[in-house]
Every structure is written in structure tokens, then in C-alpha cells.
Amino acid sequence: MFKRRVLIISLLVLGILASACGGGTTGGAGSADAVQADTDIQEVDAVSAAAVEEEPAAEDTSEGSEESESAEEIPVTGAEIQHQVFPDTFMLASLQRVIDCNTGRRAANEADPIVAPECDQWDLNRYERPLDNGDGYMAAVDILTTELGQDEDWLYAQISFFKLGEDAPVLNGSYALEIDLNLDARGDLIVLVNNPAAMEPGEWGVAGVQVWQDTNEDIGAQTAVLPDGGTAGDGFETLLFDAGKGEDPDLAWARVNPENPNVVELSFKKSLLGGQGVFAWWSWASAEPFDLAAFDYDDTYGEDGLTGLDNTCAWMFGQAPIEMPNICHAIVVPTAEPGRRGGGDSCSPPPGGCPPQHIWIETECACILYN
């Protein structure tokens, strides 16, 4: 019995050794299957690696698509701005007309333009320079009057210009209303339009319309209105509204008057002033875009450094005028013809009396303009 068990165990050991030796020394079908399986694994790994390498590219494509969608959502033109409210028609407010010096009268009579010294006072930041560098007359920069109007929600400004000959001037300059909220002769806000002649004729629009603010109150430098030796601050540094872009797309508008092509109109919401009903104002016209960082100009530019520029003196809205360095005062207006006074040879007031804001001065034989 014992011998039989030994024989069986011996046979099993020999079988195991034979199997082990055969697997290590022969190629056989089993070995081929193993190689094929190993090749398949390598191919799968290679495909997986390629897939892994391609995944970042797929992610980049996805991110780029998201960026494109975001860019499309940002409005890039004024055409996408949806306006809700529009200004109405200008209605003159009581005692809100300033009459400026008229340099164009002499040009209309083919006389050389002459600017009265009282009309152009650089040291008071007052300009009457509707002339180019060659002293040629520029009607589209010669302010004649500026008027303020209002309704329940809007304030309006009408700035009229000299008409030389039969044709109205092409109002392709820059035009503005500067606003002083605390009556210190320093502008706090400016509402402007660039090249209103390019707008739809007679229609309120926002193209070229801007509203700027002096938030750090450095306009005028040390001394308001008066020159401070080139020590100006940064002027109007904060842009509140730009052609419909801003917190309120309907904040400010402009147009050329539909009935009078010599007139630029500006309109802005009363909310711009924060409910303030008393303020000072004055208007501007420039052949070139305003250098808003240089306000006040007499703090930045020399006396002979500016041409193609006109502005008015200051006036009050909401109360009687108070003394300010740029408030309107009486000045003598140059007459239409060289060597003659406004009253003519008889030296009498014109028919119907002097125009608004003028008084008759016998010694001058002329209407005197409060400007």
C-alpha cells in the first residue's frame, strides 16, 4: 500500500516537472497566444495614449467656443442699445438767454473780422476766437446766443451760430454746455456733442454725445477761472455717458434744430444733476474736439495757443445771478460796419429798443450787451 502511494506521488512530480520544462523551452500555440495578447494590449495602450494626448486639444476648442459666445453677448455698436425715452421740443425757460459777441457781422460786410478785447479775455477763460490759424472766419464756431429750456424730465440747451450769406454753417465742430453745481465757477459736468452735422437731420440722437464729470474737483486749479501758470489738474476725467453707453442709455441727446440749421440742441435728463435745481452754466464751441483733460484752458494753454474757439460767460438757472468771476457783465458789442455805432447817425436806440439783455448807453451810442 505504501509503495503504491509513493508511485502515485512520483508520477505527479514528474508530470509537474515535465509541464514546467515544456512551457519554458517550446514556442507552441500557448506562447503565440500570449504574444498576440501582449500586442493587443500595446495597441490598446497606444490608442489610449493618443486619446489622452488629443483630449487637451478638445478642451481648448471648447473653451474657445465659450469665449466666442461671451464676446457676442457684449454690445459693440450703438445699434444694439434699446432707447426707452426721448427728449421733446425745446421750450425756453424764463430769463435763460445769453447773447454772445457777434464777430460775424463784420465778415458779412466783407470787413476784416475784429474781436473786441472785452469779448476775448484769456485771463478770465473767456474766448471769442471763431477764426482759423490764418484769421479766416469760422461761422460754425461763432456763438450768437445760448438758451436753456426745460420740461418735467429734461433740460435743453440751444446754441445758435452766425449765418454767413445764404447758406447755414455746417455744424461739424464740437459743442458743449458746462455746468457748475456748487456755484464756484468750476465746471462739475459737461454735456457735449461732436459733429452733429453727421447726425440724422432734425432727429434726436446719441452719436457723438458724451457726458463727463470732474469727480476730483480740480478744474480751475488753485484759482477758479483765472490762470494758474500751467498748474491745471486732469480736467473732466470721468466719462459717464458715451453715445448711449453708460448706466442710462437715454441720459443725453443732441440734434441740429429741425427748423433752424444754425442751431445745435443738447438735451439731458434732470436726474443727471441729482435733483439740483440751481446751477450755473455756460456754452462752448470748438472747431476741434475739446481737450477735456486741459480744462480750464487758461491753466493749460498760453494766451496765443488757441484758435477756432468760442464760449459764453456764465449764467444762473433757478435763482438770480450772484457774483462769480465768469458771470455775465456788460460789454460793448462791435458794430456791423467799421467806424459806426449801433444807433446810426442819429445816435438813438434802434426801433423797438435794444435786444434782450442789452441796455442803451447814450455816450457809446450803442446797445450794451450783458455778457
ABEGO torsion letter per residue (X at the ends): XAAAAAAAAAAAAAAAAAAAAAAAABAEAAAAAAAAAAAAAAAAAAAAAAAAAAAAAAAAAAAAAAAAAAAAABBABAAABBBABBBBBBBBBBGBBBBBBBAAAAAAAGBBBBBBAAABBAAAGBBBBBBBAAGBBBAAABBABBBBBBBAABBBBBBBBBBBEABBBBBABBBBBBBBAAGAGBBABBBBBBGAAABBBGBBBABGBBBBBBAAGABGEABBGBBAGGABBAEBABBABBGGBEABAAABBBBBBAABAABBBBBBBAAAAGGBABBBBBBBBBABBBBAAAOBAAAABBAAABBGBBBBBBBBBGBBBBBBAABBBBBBBBBABBGBBAAEAAGBBBBGEBBBGBBBBAAAGBBBBBX
